[in-house]
Amino acid sequence: MKKREQWGTRTGFILAAIGSAIGLGNIWRFPYVAYDNGGGAFFIPYLLAMLTAGIPFMILEFGTGHKIRESAPHIFARLSPRWEWVGWWQILVSFVISIYYVAIVGWSISYFFLAFNQGWGLDTGDFFFKSYLQLSDSPMEFVGIRWPIFVSIAAAWGICWFVLFKGVKKGIETASKFFMPLLFVMILIITFRAVTLEGSLEGLNWMFKPDFSALLNFKVWVAAYGQIFFSLSIGFAIMLTYSSYLPEDSDISNNAFITAFANSGFSILCGVLVFSVLGNMAMNQGVGVDKVVTSGVGLAFVTIPKAINSLPSPVLFGTLFFLALIFAGLSSMVSICEVSVASLMEKFNIGRKKAVTIYCLVGLVSGAIFATHSGLLVLDIVDRFINNFGVLAAGLVEIIFLSWVCKLDIIQDHINKTSDFSIGFWWIFCLKFITPVVLGYISIVNIIGSIKTPYGGYPMASLICFGWVLVITIVVLSFLFQAGSLKKNKKEFIEIKRGGKP
């Protein structure tokens, strides 16, 4: 059996795990979620969600991946051949995420160069939607490929290919040691400058002023758990794969705590940055912060560029901000792609270089749709469905399987043997009850909401084509991949499964 790759250092693994957890959502989603759900009071349910769901789930994935030391599909197959499809479900979800996530990285690359002369002009919204994207009126109106965008996407794939091609130690670990420290330094520099802007304190007050009455709103707690789940890269095979490369004597519990708290700290730092800038922008326009606050793509490519136009040293602020977006995006993208690459290598018994090249070429061709004139609209639909019915649902199935079908105490014993501090009853209780209940509730609410109200006002044909059909296809393909699984997976680690034999 070929020797499995390993991380060179513990620091390298932690930086890679943090890099996976830290992504574009930390910068453009977390600040708005906190602002919209009680401000400073939101950090109470957020912290509890991290301690009762995020960290326990991450410890579980670290421990499971470290014990079985294979790709996600093979991990589930070793636990029970009948459950291998869950691993393939997660792999296919990761593949879909990678081909649209890279489009946003491509936009960031373009905007990095535009930042040198504020090439987005004064009307940043008009430039982004009409001049840069040349956005069509419907997801079905592809028109043609926007070649400047396609070139940027190809450049992002090229960087990802290079990192993955070099392997775990020389590629991913080295890139993480480069990306993550620079990302933190850049965000710190921009944040220090942002908090000195006139009006910044007013912006921070909007985000952090606590509204404790919000704690009585169940939706706020759901938002906190949802933010933790999506932010930590758990539930879609990334942490299972990364932990499978850990040396035998790795500290599982501590690694999980460090990763989770680093991710949360970065999110809060980004909140300070974003709302400082929004405060300055609101003051310059003579309006309240609530009139300029936004999240997602609009924040990164419309609101922030507009704010940059009025800042001192706009070139420095603009280039650093979009370079930070690029680094945050690439660090997450590499981890998402590695999940699929590892599975391809084990499933088809091919080398890393061949698997990486095939994957990146398929990803580039498949993702060309996001470089068309309707790319943003298609991306919006795919992102909505793949997160709500891909990531969330796969995570729910995984937690139920590992916590209730498998012998959780065997994984617990393995974790405790390798960790500085032991996990006990609280860990098992959170995994068996709190996390499944919360994820189950969110999933049910999402399904009901999507059926009752078509998302985003899009035509039903578009939602069916790029949403429901995509999700159903992923599930069907997962079972087809399982049908061709290797029989050897029935023999090992079967003792973790309740009842001994499958």
C-alpha positions in Angstrom: 0.0 0.0 0.0 1.4 3.4 -1.0 2.4 5.5 1.9 0.0 8.4 2.6 1.3 12.0 2.4 1.6 13.9 5.7 1.9 17.4 6.9 5.4 18.5 7.6 4.6 20.4 10.8 1.7 20.9 13.1 1.8 24.6 12.3 1.4 23.8 8.6 -1.7 21.7 9.3 -3.2 24.3 11.6 -2.6 27.1 9.1 -4.1 25.0 6.3 -7.1 24.2 8.4 -7.6 27.8 9.3 -7.1 28.8 5.7 -9.9 26.4 4.7 -12.2 27.8 7.4 -11.3 31.4 6.6 -12.9 32.4 3.3 -14.8 35.2 1.6 -17.7 34.6 3.9 -15.7 35.8 6.9 -15.3 39.2 5.2 -18.6 39.8 3.5 -21.1 37.6 5.4 -20.3 37.5 9.1 -20.3 41.3 9.8 -23.8 41.6 8.3 -25.1 38.5 10.1 -23.9 40.0 13.4 -25.4 43.4 12.7 -28.7 41.9 11.6 -29.1 39.6 14.6 -28.6 41.7 17.7 -25.2 43.3 17.2 -23.0 42.7 20.2 -25.6 40.4 21.8 -25.2 38.1 18.8 -21.8 37.0 20.1 -23.5 35.2 23.0 -25.4 32.6 20.8 -22.4 32.6 18.4 -20.0 31.6 21.1 -22.4 28.9 22.4 -22.9 27.6 18.9 -19.2 27.3 18.5 -18.8 25.4 21.8 -21.8 23.1 21.4 -21.8 22.5 17.6 -18.8 23.9 15.7 -15.9 22.6 17.8 -17.5 19.2 18.7 -18.2 18.5 15.0 -14.7 19.6 14.1 -13.1 17.4 16.7 -15.2 14.5 15.4 -14.0 15.1 11.8 -10.4 15.5 12.9 -10.6 12.3 15.0 -12.4 10.2 12.3 -10.1 11.4 9.5 -7.0 10.8 11.6 -8.0 7.3 12.7 -9.0 5.9 9.3 -6.5 8.0 7.2 -8.2 7.9 3.8 -10.3 10.1 1.6 -13.9 10.8 2.6 -15.7 8.1 0.6 -13.2 5.5 1.8 -13.7 6.6 5.4 -17.4 6.1 5.2 -16.9 2.8 3.3 -14.6 1.5 6.0 -17.2 2.3 8.6 -20.0 0.7 6.5 -19.9 0.0 2.8 -23.6 0.9 2.6 -22.7 4.5 3.7 -20.0 5.3 1.2 -22.4 7.4 -0.8 -22.3 10.0 1.9 -18.6 10.6 1.2 -19.2 10.9 -2.5 -22.1 13.3 -1.8 -19.7 15.5 0.1 -17.1 15.2 -2.7 -19.5 16.2 -5.4 -20.7 19.1 -3.3 -17.1 20.2 -2.9 -16.6 20.0 -6.7 -19.6 22.2 -7.4 -18.5 24.7 -4.8 -15.0 24.8 -6.3 -16.2 25.7 -9.8 -18.3 28.7 -8.8 -16.1 29.8 -5.9 -13.2 30.2 -8.3 -15.3 32.7 -10.3 -15.4 35.0 -7.2 -11.7 34.6 -6.8 -11.4 35.6 -10.5 -13.4 38.7 -10.0 -11.1 39.6 -7.0 -8.1 39.2 -9.2 -9.6 41.6 -11.8 -10.5 44.1 -9.1 -7.0 43.9 -7.6 -5.6 45.4 -10.9 -8.5 47.8 -11.2 -7.7 49.1 -7.7 -4.4 50.7 -8.9 -6.4 53.5 -10.7 -10.0 53.0 -9.3 -10.9 51.6 -12.7 -14.4 50.9 -11.4 -15.3 54.6 -11.6 -17.7 56.6 -9.5 -20.8 54.5 -10.1 -19.4 51.2 -8.8 -22.7 49.4 -9.1 -23.2 50.3 -12.7 -19.6 49.3 -13.5 -19.8 45.9 -11.8 -23.1 44.8 -13.2 -23.2 46.5 -16.6 -19.6 47.1 -17.6 -17.6 44.3 -15.9 -20.1 41.4 -15.7 -22.4 42.7 -18.5 -25.1 40.9 -16.6 -28.0 39.5 -18.6 -31.7 39.7 -17.4 -32.2 36.0 -16.8 -30.1 33.0 -15.7 -31.0 31.3 -19.0 -29.6 34.2 -21.1 -26.0 33.1 -21.4 -25.3 35.2 -24.5 -21.6 34.4 -24.5 -18.4 34.2 -22.4 -16.9 37.4 -20.9 -13.3 36.6 -21.8 -11.7 39.0 -19.3 -13.5 37.2 -16.6 -12.6 33.8 -18.0 -8.9 34.7 -18.1 -9.1 35.7 -14.4 -10.8 32.5 -13.6 -8.2 30.5 -15.5 -5.5 32.3 -13.6 -7.1 31.3 -10.3 -7.3 27.7 -11.5 -3.7 27.9 -12.5 -2.6 29.0 -9.0 -4.7 26.2 -7.5 -3.2 23.6 -9.9 0.3 24.7 -9.0 -0.3 24.4 -5.3 -2.1 21.0 -5.4 0.4 19.7 -8.0 3.2 20.1 -5.5 1.4 17.9 -2.9 0.4 18.2 0.7 3.7 19.2 2.3 5.4 21.1 -0.5 2.2 22.5 -2.0 -0.7 23.1 0.4 1.4 23.5 3.6 3.9 25.9 1.9 1.1 27.9 0.4 -0.8 28.1 3.7 2.4 29.3 5.5 2.6 32.1 2.8 -1.1 32.9 2.4 -2.3 33.0 6.0 0.3 35.2 7.7 0.1 37.7 4.8 -3.7 37.6 4.9 -3.7 38.5 8.6 -1.1 41.2 8.2 -3.0 42.8 5.3 -6.3 42.7 7.2 -4.6 44.2 10.3 -3.1 47.0 8.2 -6.4 47.8 6.5 -8.3 47.6 9.8 -5.9 49.9 11.7 -6.4 52.4 8.9 -10.1 51.9 8.8 -10.7 52.6 12.5 -9.0 55.9 12.2 -11.4 57.1 9.5 -13.9 59.8 10.5 -17.2 58.2 11.2 -15.7 54.8 11.9 -16.9 54.7 15.5 -20.5 55.3 14.4 -20.2 52.3 12.1 -18.8 50.1 14.8 -21.6 51.2 17.1 -24.1 49.9 14.6 -22.5 46.5 14.5 -21.5 46.0 18.1 -24.2 47.8 20.1 -26.0 44.9 21.9 -29.7 44.4 21.5 -30.3 41.8 24.2 -34.0 41.5 23.3 -32.8 39.6 20.1 -31.7 36.7 22.4 -35.4 35.9 22.8 -35.7 35.5 19.0 -35.2 31.9 18.0 -34.1 33.0 14.5 -31.1 34.7 16.0 -29.9 31.4 17.5 -30.5 29.6 14.3 -28.5 32.3 12.5 -25.6 31.8 15.0 -25.5 28.0 14.4 -25.8 28.4 10.7 -22.9 30.9 10.6 -20.7 28.6 12.7 -21.6 25.6 10.5 -20.9 27.2 7.2 -17.9 29.1 8.4 -15.8 26.2 9.8 -15.7 24.1 6.6 -17.3 21.2 8.4 -19.7 18.7 6.9 -18.3 18.5 3.4 -15.2 16.4 3.7 -12.5 19.1 4.0 -11.6 18.5 7.6 -11.9 14.7 7.2 -9.4 14.9 4.3 -6.9 17.3 5.9 -6.8 15.4 9.2 -6.1 12.2 7.3 -2.7 13.6 6.5 -1.8 14.2 10.2 1.0 12.2 11.9 0.0 9.6 14.4 0.8 11.7 17.5 -1.2 14.8 16.5 -3.2 16.7 19.2 -6.7 16.4 17.8 -8.7 18.4 20.4 -6.3 21.4 20.6 -6.0 21.6 16.8 -9.8 21.9 16.6 -10.0 24.6 19.3 -7.2 26.6 17.7 -8.8 26.4 14.2 -12.2 27.4 15.4 -11.1 30.4 17.6 -8.7 31.6 14.9 -11.6 31.6 12.4 -13.9 33.4 14.8 -11.3 36.0 15.7 -10.7 36.7 12.0 -14.4 37.1 11.5 -14.7 39.7 14.2 -11.6 41.5 12.9 -13.3 41.7 9.5 -16.4 43.0 11.1 -14.4 45.9 12.6 -12.9 46.6 9.2 -16.1 46.5 7.2 -18.2 48.6 9.6 -15.5 51.1 10.1 -15.5 51.7 6.4 -19.3 51.7 6.2 -19.4 54.3 9.0 -17.1 56.6 7.1 -19.1 56.0 3.9 -22.4 56.8 5.7 -21.0 60.0 7.2 -19.7 61.2 3.8 -23.2 60.6 2.3 -25.0 62.1 5.2 -27.1 59.0 5.9 -27.3 56.3 8.5 -25.2 53.2 8.4 -28.3 51.1 7.8 -28.6 52.9 4.4 -25.3 51.6 3.1 -24.9 48.3 4.9 -25.0 45.2 2.7 -23.3 41.8 2.5 -22.1 39.3 -0.1 -21.0 40.2 -3.6 -22.5 43.7 -3.3 -20.4 44.5 -0.3 -17.1 43.4 -1.9 -17.5 44.7 -5.4 -19.9 47.6 -5.1 -20.0 49.1 -1.6 -16.3 48.8 -0.7 -15.0 50.1 -4.0 -17.3 53.1 -3.6 -15.9 53.7 -0.1 -12.4 53.3 -1.4 -13.0 56.2 -3.8 -13.4 58.6 -1.0 -10.6 57.3 1.3 -7.1 58.7 1.7 -4.6 56.5 -0.1 -7.2 54.7 -2.2 -4.6 52.7 -4.1 -3.1 51.2 -0.9 -6.4 50.5 0.6 -7.9 49.0 -2.5 -5.0 46.8 -3.5 -4.6 45.4 0.0 -8.3 44.7 0.3 -8.6 42.8 -2.9 -5.3 41.0 -2.4 -6.8 39.9 1.0 -9.9 38.7 -0.9 -7.7 36.7 -3.3 -5.7 35.1 -0.5 -8.8 34.3 1.5 -10.5 32.8 -1.5 -7.5 30.8 -2.7 -6.8 29.3 0.7 -10.4 28.0 0.9 -10.4 26.9 -2.8 -7.3 24.8 -2.4 -8.8 22.9 0.5 -12.1 22.4 -1.4 -10.2 21.0 -4.5 -7.9 18.8 -2.4 -11.0 16.9 -1.1 -11.9 15.8 -4.6 -8.3 15.2 -5.7 -7.6 12.9 -2.8 -10.8 10.9 -3.7 -9.9 10.7 -7.3 -6.4 9.4 -6.4 -7.8 6.6 -4.2 -10.9 5.7 -6.3 -9.0 5.3 -9.6 -5.6 4.5 -8.3 -3.9 7.4 -10.1 -1.0 9.7 -9.1 -1.5 13.2 -7.6 -0.1 15.0 -10.7 -2.5 13.3 -13.0 -5.5 13.7 -10.7 -4.8 17.4 -10.1 -4.4 18.1 -13.8 -7.6 16.3 -14.7 -9.6 17.9 -11.9 -8.5 21.5 -12.7 -9.1 21.1 -16.4 -12.6 19.7 -15.8 -13.2 22.4 -13.2 -12.1 25.2 -15.7 -14.4 23.8 -18.5 -17.3 23.2 -16.2 -17.0 26.6 -14.6 -17.0 28.4 -17.9 -20.8 29.0 -17.3 -19.9 31.4 -14.5 -17.9 33.5 -17.0 -20.9 34.1 -19.2 -23.2 37.1 -19.1 -25.6 35.3 -16.8 -22.8 33.9 -14.6 -23.7 35.9 -11.4 -27.3 34.8 -11.6 -26.5 31.2 -12.1 -23.9 31.4 -9.3 -26.5 32.9 -6.9 -28.9 30.0 -7.5 -26.3 27.3 -7.3 -24.8 28.7 -4.1 -28.2 28.9 -2.5 -29.1 25.3 -3.3 -25.7 23.7 -2.8 -25.3 25.3 0.7 -28.9 24.6 1.9 -29.4 21.2 0.4 -25.8 20.0 -0.2 -23.5 21.2 2.6 -26.2 21.4 5.3 -28.0 18.1 4.4 -24.7 16.2 4.0 -23.5 17.5 7.3 -26.8 16.4 9.0 -26.5 12.9 7.5 -22.9 12.6 8.5 -23.5 13.7 12.1 -26.4 11.2 12.5 -24.3 8.4 11.0 -21.2 9.0 13.1 -23.0 9.8 16.3 -25.9 7.2 16.2 -25.0 4.4 13.8 -21.3 4.2 14.7 -19.7 3.6 18.1 -18.9 7.2 19.0 -16.9 6.0 22.1 -14.3 4.3 19.9 -13.6 7.6 18.1 -13.6 9.3 21.4 -11.0 7.0 22.8 -8.8 7.5 19.8 -9.1 11.3 20.1 -8.3 11.2 23.8 -5.2 9.1 23.3 -3.7 11.7 21.0 -4.8 14.9 22.7 -3.5 17.0 25.6 -7.0 17.2 27.2 -9.8 14.7 27.0 -13.3 15.1 25.7 -16.1 13.5 27.6 -19.9 13.6 28.1 -20.3 17.2 26.8 -18.8 16.2 23.5 -21.0 13.2 23.0 -24.2 15.0 24.2 -23.6 17.9 21.7 -23.0 15.5 18.8 -25.9 13.2 19.5 -28.5 15.9 20.4 -27.7 19.6 20.0 -26.0 19.5 16.5 -28.5 17.1 14.8 -31.5 19.0 16.2 -30.3 22.4 15.1 -29.1 21.2 11.6 -32.4 19.3 11.2 -34.5 22.3 12.1 -32.5 24.6 9.7 -32.9 22.0 6.9 -36.6 21.7 7.4 -37.1 25.4 7.5 -35.0 25.8 4.3 -37.0 23.1 2.4 -40.4 24.6 3.4 -39.2 28.1 2.6 -37.8 27.1 -0.8 -41.1 25.4 -1.7 -43.4 28.2 -0.5 -41.4 31.1 -2.0 -39.2 30.8 -5.1 -35.8 32.0 -4.2 -34.7 35.5 -5.3 -37.7 35.9 -7.6 -36.1 33.8 -10.3 -38.2 32.0 -12.9 -39.1 28.5 -11.7 -37.4 26.9 -14.7 -34.1 28.5 -13.6 -34.5 27.2 -10.0 -35.3 23.7 -11.2 -32.4 23.6 -13.7 -29.7 25.1 -11.6 -31.1 24.2 -8.2 -33.3 21.1 -7.7 -31.9 19.2 -10.7 -28.3 19.8 -9.5 -29.0 18.6 -6.0 -30.8 15.5 -7.2 -28.0 14.7 -9.6 -25.4 14.9 -6.9 -27.4 12.4 -4.7 -27.9 10.0 -7.7 -24.2 10.2 -8.7 -23.2 9.5 -5.1 -25.0 6.1 -5.2 -23.6 5.3 -8.6 -20.0 5.9 -7.3 -20.8 3.7 -4.3 -22.0 0.9 -6.6 -18.5 0.6 -8.0 -16.7 0.7 -4.6 -13.8 -1.6 -3.7 -14.8 -4.7 -1.7 -11.7 -4.4 0.5 -13.4 -1.6 2.5 -15.6 -4.1 4.2 -12.7 -5.6 6.1 -11.1 -2.8 8.2 -12.4 -0.5 11.0 -15.7 -2.3 10.9 -15.6 -2.5 14.7 -16.6 1.2 14.8 -20.0 0.3 13.3 -22.6 -0.8 15.9 -23.4 -4.5 15.9 -20.0 -5.4 14.4 -20.8 -6.5 10.9 -22.6 -4.3 8.3 
